[in-house]
Amino acid sequence: MSNAPDPRRRPPAVKTLDHTVAAVPLLQGRVLLHEHTQPIPGPRPALDDDLGGVVMTGANADTRAFQLRADVGYQGTLLIDSAVYTTYTATAEEPFMAPPDELFGTVEHSLNFQKARGASAALTPTGYIPPASSRALKAVLREANRIERADTLVSLPIHVTWLNRENIGQLTEVCARIRHPKAVILFRQFDPLEQAKDVPSNLRRLFTEVENMSLLRTDLAALDVMAHGALCAGIGVRSSLRHAIPPDDKAQTGKGGGGPTYPHILMPQLMRFKGAEFLSKVYGNADPATCDCEECDGRSLDSFFLSDGETQREAENHNIYIWSEWVSNMASYPAGTERKTWWRDKCAAAVDRCALENQRIGVGASPKSGFQVPAPLKAWATLPVTP
């Protein structure tokens, strides 16, 4: 009887880009767009080629990424995040989820496959790391440091309570010991940075004390970490891609029941995302805020109160134009105190404008009648600027 391996049981050969090409210089200083995988991907003219890029996110991310490269001709920076953390929880024995449809699938094969489908760098298929699951976090450290390639980012899909006062020290220590660049993804229903008062400052601490940290699948927190030394960051194109929820949770929404889904609009002056339905109501008896970005050209922000696909994409492009301009402005300031001060002052101005906007349209600052300052924005506007 032959002991030769059965060729049918070998992982299929894939053509991969050179894994010795380092991820860090390819990603340095970029804020990427987390795209969804439901529609066929199309070009996003709002993205800055020098400072931006795409993270194709979710089921079929590899297929959509390949289409973006091959069919659309996209040549920019690209990551593939199949988001295994939405269904798989990391354990002390298996922190990474190898490809489930491959016999003898390995993490190495997963990384190679991403590169073969067009990824500029590869993300580890890390499972969700629950609150206080120290053994799973340490297992990520152990397995990540076994990876012998330069093109890899170690994905850290953590519950936001890892940023609480009790856990931030251990998280920082583990991140510092992982020798590859890291990509944090925060989990919680609604805005993770509103989980506790010290979360925004502890997130800054993590990114200040550990080199080559990234924050993916987030909102304007991407710009805060970029101002404070992040390698790169990623902003979700829709609210569902601006945070993640644990595998066993069901996504909660701000309104009960079903009904149409309306876009969330990034307000340039107030530096916050608000639902189009809310904007339609709050500006019902007042002149609405307008936008002069290339997508809007003076359009009123309450006019996005439509649920069709064209309006959704217009709203997405508006959002990208706005935050891409901020990324470009930030990049014009030297890294360090000048950049941090610019960001602090910009956030402080937005906090002040919130009260002025409520006064202009004659409403109070209650959640139902007017605009409130988001807790993270208030923190970014008031935390001290450190060297």
C-alpha positions in Angstrom: 0.0 0.0 0.0 1.4 3.3 -1.0 2.0 6.1 1.6 2.1 8.8 -1.1 -0.4 11.6 -0.3 -3.6 11.7 -2.3 -3.3 14.7 -4.7 -7.1 15.2 -4.5 -6.6 16.1 -0.8 -4.1 18.8 -1.3 -5.1 22.5 -1.1 -5.4 23.8 -4.7 -2.4 25.8 -5.9 -3.0 29.5 -6.1 -0.9 32.1 -7.8 0.1 34.7 -5.2 1.9 38.0 -5.2 5.2 38.1 -3.4 4.6 37.7 0.3 7.9 39.4 1.1 6.5 42.8 0.0 5.9 44.5 3.3 2.4 45.7 4.2 3.5 48.7 6.2 4.7 51.0 3.4 1.8 50.1 1.2 -0.8 51.1 3.9 1.1 53.9 5.6 -1.1 57.0 6.0 -4.2 55.7 4.2 -7.8 55.8 5.2 -9.6 53.0 3.3 -13.3 52.6 2.4 -15.0 49.5 3.7 -17.2 48.5 0.8 -20.1 46.0 1.0 -20.2 43.0 -1.3 -23.9 42.9 -2.3 -23.7 44.9 -5.5 -21.2 44.5 -8.3 -18.5 47.0 -7.2 -18.2 50.2 -9.1 -15.6 53.0 -9.1 -15.6 55.6 -6.3 -14.3 58.9 -7.8 -14.3 60.4 -4.3 -11.5 58.2 -3.1 -8.0 59.7 -3.1 -5.5 57.5 -4.9 -2.6 58.6 -2.8 -4.4 58.5 0.6 -7.2 56.1 0.2 -8.1 52.6 -0.9 -10.7 49.9 -0.5 -11.5 47.1 2.0 -13.9 44.7 0.4 -15.9 43.4 3.4 -18.2 40.5 4.1 -19.2 37.2 2.5 -18.0 36.9 -1.1 -15.4 39.6 -0.4 -12.8 37.7 -2.4 -15.0 37.5 -5.5 -16.0 41.1 -5.4 -12.4 42.2 -4.9 -11.3 40.1 -7.9 -14.2 41.8 -9.9 -13.0 45.2 -8.8 -9.5 44.4 -10.1 -10.3 42.5 -13.2 -13.6 44.0 -14.4 -13.5 47.5 -13.1 -9.8 47.9 -13.5 -9.2 49.2 -10.0 -5.4 49.6 -9.4 -5.4 51.2 -5.9 -4.7 49.8 -2.5 -7.1 46.9 -1.7 -7.7 44.6 1.3 -10.0 41.6 1.6 -11.9 41.2 4.8 -14.2 38.2 4.6 -15.4 39.1 8.2 -15.1 35.6 9.6 -15.5 37.3 13.0 -19.2 37.8 12.4 -19.8 34.0 12.6 -16.7 32.6 14.3 -15.4 33.2 17.9 -11.7 32.8 18.6 -10.7 30.1 21.1 -7.4 29.4 22.9 -6.9 26.4 20.6 -8.1 28.0 17.3 -7.9 31.8 17.2 -7.9 31.8 13.4 -10.6 30.3 11.2 -9.0 28.5 8.2 -11.1 28.4 5.0 -14.0 26.1 5.7 -14.4 24.9 2.1 -10.8 23.7 1.8 -9.6 20.2 2.8 -6.7 20.8 5.2 -7.1 24.5 4.8 -4.5 26.6 6.6 -4.1 30.2 7.6 -1.2 30.4 5.1 -3.5 29.3 2.3 -6.1 32.0 3.4 -3.4 34.7 3.2 -2.2 33.4 -0.2 -5.7 33.3 -1.5 -6.4 36.9 -0.6 -3.2 38.0 -2.4 -4.2 35.9 -5.5 -7.6 37.7 -5.6 -6.0 41.1 -5.7 -5.3 42.1 -2.1 -2.4 44.5 -1.6 -1.8 42.9 1.9 -3.4 40.0 3.7 -5.6 40.0 6.9 -5.5 37.1 9.2 -8.9 35.3 9.5 -9.1 36.0 13.3 -12.3 35.1 15.1 -14.2 37.5 17.4 -12.4 38.0 20.7 -15.0 38.3 23.5 -14.7 40.5 26.6 -12.0 39.3 29.0 -11.1 36.3 26.9 -7.4 36.5 27.7 -6.6 33.0 26.5 -8.0 33.7 23.0 -6.1 37.0 22.8 -2.9 35.3 23.8 -3.5 32.6 21.2 -3.7 35.3 18.5 -0.3 36.5 19.7 1.1 33.0 19.6 -0.2 32.0 16.2 0.5 35.4 14.6 4.1 35.3 15.5 4.4 32.0 13.7 3.6 33.7 10.4 6.7 34.1 8.4 5.8 36.8 5.8 5.9 40.5 5.5 2.6 41.2 3.8 0.3 40.3 6.7 -1.9 42.4 9.1 -3.0 40.6 12.2 -6.8 41.2 12.6 -7.9 41.9 16.2 -11.7 41.8 16.3 -12.2 42.7 19.9 -15.2 43.7 22.0 -14.9 47.3 23.0 -14.6 46.4 26.7 -11.0 45.5 26.0 -10.5 49.3 25.9 -11.8 49.7 29.5 -9.6 50.7 32.3 -9.4 47.1 33.6 -8.3 45.6 30.3 -6.3 48.2 28.3 -3.0 47.3 29.9 -3.2 43.7 28.8 -4.4 44.6 25.4 -1.5 47.0 24.9 1.0 44.5 26.1 -0.2 41.8 23.7 -0.4 44.2 20.8 3.2 45.3 21.4 4.4 41.7 21.4 2.8 40.9 18.0 5.6 41.5 15.5 3.3 42.1 12.5 1.1 45.3 12.0 -2.2 45.0 13.7 -5.8 45.9 12.6 -8.3 46.5 15.4 -12.0 46.1 14.8 -14.3 47.1 17.6 -17.5 45.3 18.5 -20.7 46.6 20.2 -24.2 47.5 19.3 -24.3 51.1 18.1 -21.2 53.3 18.5 -18.4 51.3 20.4 -16.7 54.5 21.5 -19.8 55.4 23.6 -19.5 52.2 25.7 -17.6 54.0 28.5 -16.2 57.4 29.1 -12.5 56.3 29.0 -12.8 54.4 25.7 -11.7 57.3 23.4 -8.7 58.1 25.5 -7.7 54.5 25.9 -7.9 53.9 22.2 -5.5 56.8 21.7 -3.2 55.3 24.3 -3.1 52.0 22.5 -2.3 53.7 19.2 0.3 56.0 20.8 2.1 53.2 22.7 2.2 50.5 20.0 3.6 50.9 16.5 1.9 49.9 13.3 -1.6 49.9 14.7 -4.7 50.2 12.4 -8.4 50.7 13.1 -10.7 49.2 10.6 -14.5 49.1 10.1 -15.1 52.3 12.0 -16.4 55.9 11.6 -14.6 59.2 12.3 -12.6 57.4 15.0 -10.4 56.6 12.0 -9.3 60.2 11.8 -8.7 60.4 15.5 -6.3 57.5 15.4 -4.7 58.7 12.2 -4.0 62.1 13.9 -2.3 60.1 16.7 0.0 57.9 14.7 -2.0 55.0 13.2 -0.6 53.1 10.3 -3.9 53.2 8.5 -7.7 53.1 9.1 -10.9 52.2 7.5 -14.3 53.9 7.4 -17.5 51.9 6.6 -19.5 53.0 3.6 -22.7 52.3 5.5 -23.5 52.3 9.2 -23.5 48.4 9.4 -19.8 48.6 8.2 -18.8 51.2 10.8 -18.7 48.7 13.7 -19.3 45.0 14.2 -21.5 43.0 16.5 -20.7 39.6 18.2 -21.6 36.5 16.3 -24.6 35.5 18.5 -26.1 39.0 18.6 -28.8 40.4 16.3 -28.2 43.9 15.0 -30.3 46.5 16.8 -31.5 49.7 15.1 -32.5 53.0 16.5 -36.2 52.5 15.4 -38.5 49.6 16.1 -40.0 47.4 13.4 -39.1 47.2 9.7 -39.7 49.6 6.9 -37.5 51.3 4.4 -33.8 51.9 5.0 -32.5 55.4 4.5 -28.9 56.7 4.2 -26.9 58.2 7.0 -25.4 61.5 6.0 -22.1 62.9 7.2 -22.7 66.5 8.2 -19.6 68.6 7.3 -20.1 71.3 9.9 -21.2 69.1 12.7 -18.8 66.2 12.0 -21.3 63.5 12.6 -23.5 60.9 10.8 -27.2 61.5 11.0 -30.0 59.5 9.4 -31.8 61.1 6.4 -35.2 60.6 8.1 -34.1 62.6 11.1 -32.7 65.4 8.9 -36.0 65.6 7.0 -37.8 66.1 10.3 -35.4 68.5 12.0 -35.3 70.7 8.9 -39.0 70.5 8.3 -39.7 74.1 9.3 -36.2 75.6 8.6 -33.7 76.1 5.9 -31.7 72.9 5.7 -28.0 72.6 5.9 -26.4 72.2 2.4 -23.2 70.8 1.0 -20.8 72.0 -1.7 -18.9 68.8 -2.2 -18.4 67.5 -5.8 -21.3 65.0 -5.3 -23.8 67.6 -3.8 -23.0 70.9 -5.5 -25.2 72.9 -3.1 -27.7 70.1 -2.4 -29.7 70.2 0.9 -28.8 67.4 3.3 -32.5 66.6 4.0 -33.0 65.7 0.3 -31.4 62.2 0.9 -34.6 61.1 2.5 -35.2 58.4 -0.1 -34.7 54.7 0.0 -33.8 53.9 -3.6 -30.4 52.6 -4.6 -29.3 55.7 -6.5 -29.9 58.0 -3.5 -28.0 55.6 -1.3 -25.0 55.7 -3.6 -25.2 59.5 -3.9 -25.2 59.7 -0.1 -22.3 57.3 0.2 -20.3 59.4 -2.3 -21.1 62.6 -0.4 -19.8 61.0 2.8 -16.6 59.8 1.1 -15.9 63.2 -0.4 -16.3 64.9 3.0 -14.0 62.6 5.0 -11.5 62.3 2.1 -11.1 66.0 2.2 -10.4 65.9 5.9 -7.8 63.2 5.4 -6.1 65.3 2.8 -6.2 68.3 5.1 -4.7 66.3 7.9 -1.9 65.0 5.7 -0.9 68.6 5.0 0.1 69.0 8.7 3.4 67.5 10.0 2.8 64.3 12.1 2.9 65.0 15.8 1.7 68.1 17.7 0.7 70.2 14.7 -1.5 67.4 13.3 -3.0 66.6 16.7 -3.8 70.3 17.3 -5.4 70.7 13.9 -7.7 67.7 14.7 -8.5 68.9 18.2 -9.4 72.4 17.0 -11.5 71.0 14.2 -13.5 68.8 16.6 -13.9 71.7 19.0 -15.3 73.9 16.2 -17.9 71.2 15.4 -18.9 71.0 19.0 -19.6 74.7 19.0 -21.4 74.6 15.7 -23.9 72.1 17.1 -25.4 74.6 19.5 -25.4 77.3 16.8 -27.2 75.0 14.4 -29.9 74.2 17.0 -30.2 78.0 17.6 -30.4 78.7 13.9 -33.3 76.4 13.3 -35.0 77.1 16.6 -34.9 73.7 18.3 -33.5 72.4 21.5 -30.6 69.9 21.9 -32.8 66.9 22.8 -32.4 63.7 20.8 -35.9 64.1 19.2 -35.9 67.8 18.4 -32.3 68.8 17.7 -28.6 67.9 17.4 -26.6 66.6 20.2 -22.8 66.4 20.4 -21.7 62.8 20.2 -19.7 61.7 23.2 -16.6 60.7 21.2 -16.5 64.0 19.4 -16.7 65.9 22.7 -13.8 63.7 23.9 -11.7 64.4 20.8 -12.3 68.1 21.3 -11.3 68.2 24.9 -8.6 65.6 25.4 -5.2 67.2 25.8 -2.8 67.4 22.9 0.3 65.4 23.8 3.7 65.6 22.0 
